[in-house]
Amino acid sequence: MKELRLSFPSGHSSFSMYTMLYFAIYIQSRMTWDGSKLLRHTLQFIAIVASIFTGMTRISDYKHHWSDVLGGLLIGAITACIVARYASGLFSNNKKNDITGPTELNHLNGSPQAHSV
């Protein structure tokens, strides 16, 4: 009876989905060269399939029920999406690489703030 309480959700499937989905999102964000797009999509596909395979092996080894694995996969996927969107900064536009700062832009526009510096 104690084992029944400990099975939901599957920690293996949630961790594998979190890491592999975050890896796929990271690849989408960082592989931006004009080379092979097929390489990026292949790596993403392999990562997600490996994560689902981990969940399926938990079912086939009789360690978890299908609902435990599905719950773990969903928790891992939601967590990876939230972390990638709000905590990692993968998709934020970096303004630090601009050559001209606000003072130079004000001077170019003829703003009186530029002359007071």
Protein Blocks (a to p, Z undefined) as FASTA:
>chain_A
ZZmmmmpccfklmmmmmmmmmmmmmmmmmmmcfbdfklmmmmmmmmmmmmmmmmmmmmmn
opacfklmmmmmmmmmmmmmmmmmmmnommpccfklpfbdfklmmmmnopaklmmZZ
